[in-house]
């Protein structure tokens, strides 16, 4: 599978950040198609990471360049291009 150059992994998120917060934070770099904070199904609490998908690769690259290590509510963000999901073994 090839890497999606429009979708970013965003890690080290504060647990209080919502998907809407994530979208508005990254909207400064281009059109955000989707933004989601991954939640724990049992506790309904953030797992501290999420994904942001841009409409084009140039916007995604700008966001990576600008947001790596930036402070969001006291935590330094980890931002890179998302890898394809691994195949689950049954």
N, C-alpha and C positions, 0 to 999 in steps of 0.2 A: 504494500500500500504506500502511496506517496504522501508526503507531508502536506498538510493543508496550510498554505502560507497566509491565510486570512484569519485563522483561529489561534488565539493565544491562551496559554495557561497562565493563570495569575495565582501565585502562592503566597503564603504568610499573611493572609488577610486577617484583619481583626474579626472576631466572632460576631461582632455587632453589624458588620457590613451586609447589606441586602443586595439582591440582584439589581434593583433600581439604582442603588448607590454605585455599584460597579459600572453600570451602563453610563451613568452621568459622569463618572470619573474619567472614563475612556473616550467619551463623546467629543472631547476637545481635539482628538487626533483624526477624526473622520466619522463616517456613518457607521454606527454600531447596529448590526443586524440582530444580534442576540447577545445577552449577557446573563450568566447564571452562576449563582453561588451554590456549590454542592452541599446538600444537607444530609445529615445522618437520619436514616429512616426511623430508627427506634427513638431517638431523643429529640428529633426535629430541630437540632442545633447545627449551625454551620460547621463544616469540617475544616474550614480555614483556607479553602482554595476554590477557584472557579474558572470559568472560561468566558472569553469575550471574542465574538466573531465580527469582523469588519466586512464591509461591502467590497473592499478592494485590498490588494496586497500592499500597496504603497502606504495606506493608512495604518495597516497592521505593523509595518516596519517602523513607521514614525512612532507609534505607541510603544513598541519594544525599546527603541532608542531612548525615548523620553522617560519611561516609567520604571525601568530597572533600578532598584535600590531606592526609589522614592518613598517618602514617609506617608503612610495613610493611617491616621488615628494612632500614631505611635509605633507603627510596625513598618519595617522596610520590605517593600514588595519584591517578590521574585516574579519576573515576567519573561516568558520565552514562547516560541512557537509550540503549539500543542502537537504531541505525537499521536498517531492513530491508536485507537484502543486495541489492547492485546486480545487475542482470541482466548476465550475462556475454555478451560478443559472441563469436560463433563464428567 
